Amino acid sequence: MNTFFARASRHVGFQVGAVLLLLFVGTALVSLLWTPHPIDALNMRIKLTPSSPSYLLGTDHLGRDVLSRIMVGAQTSITVGLIAVAIGLTLGVALGAWAAARGGWVDEALSRTSDLIFAFPAVLIAILITSVLGASAQNAILAIAIFNIPVFARVTRGAALAMWSRDFVRAATAMGQGPVGITLRHVLPNIASVLIVQATIQFAVAILAEAGLSYLGLGAQPPVPSWGRMLRDAQTYIFQAPELAVWPGLAIALAVLGLNMLGDGLRDLLDPRLRLLRVG
């Protein structure tokens, strides 16, 4: 563990990603207890007000404080992202580990199904699902989780197959341990780092997908603040108040950038096959 932190202290990308993630999560946590103004307080007399001491990021087309809505919007992104990734991780790991342990037609079926799903863009699948089921945050979570399942299944299968060919797993098989016991005791613990890195990257994808669905009106519904919906509302007033699109767009960009940099850093730090680290 000390070695990990020593290497992390020299990895610039990991540090930047960690700082951006802490800012992202910290903003959401603070908004649970405090925001500069109520997020649903309407005041048409101050609509489209530029930045000022009272409203640091200005107000939107309904006179609502943009900073407060950005802060609470972080809650929406984290909630949707975490639940969707957790569902995808749980089901995907179970399917991938089963395919690797069983082999045969199970492995072939999983591979072909994954290939079929990957033939379509993930966001397109999410749009199709939410269009059929209806626009809501719950359906957005379901849609994002569905296209996360084959991602985790394929990653788990590939990493688990490599473990099944290792000598210590063969020794456990020779000693009479069953596939379930070997998977739980030997395979999954040894591929945990791969799954952690993939979960971090998929979290970034989920945030971007949630913003895209909300922008299209298929994600979180009013009065729940969402960065994607804020971008959609700002589109109408792009020439009157262009900064309305800047703040939610910047929030999405920084959150996704931070998670991607953190994922890349974790991959470098946790993968023993990478001898040369991108350190600064």
N, C-alpha and C positions, 0 to 999 in steps of 0.2 A: 504493500500500500504506500509506504514511504517512497519507493521507487517510482510509483505511478505519479504521485504529486510532484516529485522532483522533475520528472520528464514533462509533466503538464505545465510546470512553471517556466519551461523553455519553449513551449509551443504557443506561438502568438495567435494562431487561428483558434485554438481551443479557448484561450483566455478571452478573446474578443467575443466568441460565441457565448461563453458562460456569462459575460457581463451583459450582453444583450438579452439573454434568457432571464437573468435575474431582474433586469429592468422590466421586461414583459410580465413576469409573474408578480413582481413587486407592485406594479401598477394595478393589476387585477386584485391583489390582496388589499391594497389601500382603498380601492373603490368599494370594497365590501363594507368599510367603516365610514368612509368620508369621500365626498366629492365637492368641488367648489360650489356647485349649484345643483338643485334637484334635476334629474335627467329629463323629467317630463314637464318641467315648468315652462309654459308657453307665454310668450310676451311679444306680440306682433309689432309693438312700438320699437323694439330694438332688433328686429330681424336683420340679418346680413350685416351685423355690426362688425367692423374689423377688430383686430387684436387691441386690447386695452387692459389697464390694470385690473378692472373688474372681470373682464372676460379675456383671459390670456390668449386663447386661440380664436376669439370672436364668437359669434352666434350664427345659427343656421337660418334657414328660410322660415322657421316657425319661432325664432327668438330663443332657441334652446342653447345652452352652453356647450360648445363643441368639445372643450377639454373634458368635461364631465362625461360626455357620451363616448369619447375615445377611451377613457379609463374603464367605463363599464363594458364597452365593446370588447376589451381584453378578456373579461370574464366569459363572454359568449364564445370567443375563439378558443380559449383554453378548455371550456366545458365540452364543446363539440369535438375538438381535437382529441382530448384525453379519452372520452368515452368511445369514440369511433376507433381509435388506435387500440384501445384495450380489447374491444370486441374482435377486431381483425387479428390482433396478436394471439388471443386465446384460441380462437377457432383455427386460424392459419397454422399456428405451431402444432396443434393437435393433429390436423390433417397431414401436414408435412412430415411430422415424426411417425405417424402411422404408415404413410406411404414408404418411407425409408426403411422402416422395420419389417413391413410386410412384403414389399416388392411385388413383382408379378403384375396382375391386372389392376390392383389398387394403385400402384405407382404409375402405371401407364394411363389410367383414367385421370388421375390428378394432373399429370403432365399435359394431357390433351385438353382438359378443361381449362387449365391455366393459359395454355396457348390461345384458346378460343376467346377467353376474357381479355387477354392482353392485345387481341387484334383490334379492340375498340378503345378509344381514348377514355381514361378514367373519368374525366369530368363529364363526358358525353353519357356514360352509364349513370352517373349521379343525377344528371339532368333528367334522364329518362325515368329513373325510379321516383324522383320527387314529383315529376309531372303526373305520374300515374297515381301515386299515393296521396299527393296533396302537398302544399307548401307549409312547412313547419320545421322548427329546429329538430324535433324528434325524427322526422323523416330524412332530414339532411344528415343526421348522425347515422341512421340506418344505411343511407346511400353510400356515404363515405366509408363506413365499416365494410360494406359488401365488396368494394373494390380494393380494400386493404387485405382481405382474407387471402386471395391468391398470391399476393406479394409475399406475405409472411409464410405461406405454405411452400412456395418455391424456394425461398431463402432457407427455410428450415430443412426442407428435403435435401438440398444440395450440401448443406453443412453436416447434416446427420449422416448422409451416405459416406462422407469422408471419415466420420468417426467410426462407422461400422466396419471400415477396413483396417482400423488400427489394431495393434497387437493386444492392448489391454481389453478391448471389447471382445476380441476373439477368445481371449482367455476366460472372460466372464461367461461366454457362451459355452465353452468347453466344460466349465464348472457347473453347468446346468441351470444358469439363470435364464429366465424367460425374456421375451422381447420387451414387455412392459417394464420389468425391473431394470433391464439394461438401459432402456431409454431414459428412465427417471433417475437412475443412479450415475450413469456414465455419459450418456449422449447429451442430454439437455444441459447439465452443468458445464460441459466443455464447449458448447456453442452459445452460451448465454451472452458473451461479449458481442457476437455477431448480431444477435437479436436486439440487444440494447442499441447498437448503432443504427440498425434498420428502423427501430421504433422511433428514434430521434428524427430520422429523415422523414418517415411517414407522418410524424406529427406536423412537420413543416408543410407537407403536401396537404394534410387535412385542413390546416388553417387557410391555405390558399384556396382549397376547394370550397370551404365554407364561405369565404368571402365572395367567390364566384357565384355560388348558388344564391347568396343573399342579394348580390348585385342584380341577378335575374329575377328576384322576387320569390325564390323557391326555398330560401333558408329561414332564419329567424324572422318572425313577423313582429311588426310594431305592437306595443311600444318598446319591445326589447331592442336595445341598441346593437347594431352590428356594423363593423367596418365596411363590409361590402354594400350594405344598404345605404350607408352614409355616402359612399362614392356614387351610388345611383342617384340619390337625391341631389348631390352636388352637380351632377351633369347638367341639370336644367339651368343652373346659375353660374356656369363656368365662366361667362364673360363678366358678370356682375361681381362675383366673389370667387375668383379662382382658387383662393386658399382653402375653400371648403373641400376641394378634392385633394389638396396637398396633404393635409394632416392624416386622414384615414389611409391614404395611399402610402404615406411614409411609415405609418404604424405597421401595415401589412408587410412592407418591404423589410423593415428592421427585424420583425419577428421571424419571418421566413429566413432571412439572411443569418440571423443568430443561430437558429436551430440547424441550418445546413452547415455552418462553420463548426458548431459544436459536434455534429455527427461526424464530419470529416476528421476533427481532432480526436474524437473517441476511437475512430477506426485506426488512426495512426498509433494511438497510445495502447490500445487493447489487442491489436493484431500482432502476435509474435513473429509473423512472417515478414512484417515490414521492418527492415533493419534500419533504413534511413528515414528519419522523421523530418517532417517539414517544421523546423524550429527556427526561431528568430534570435 
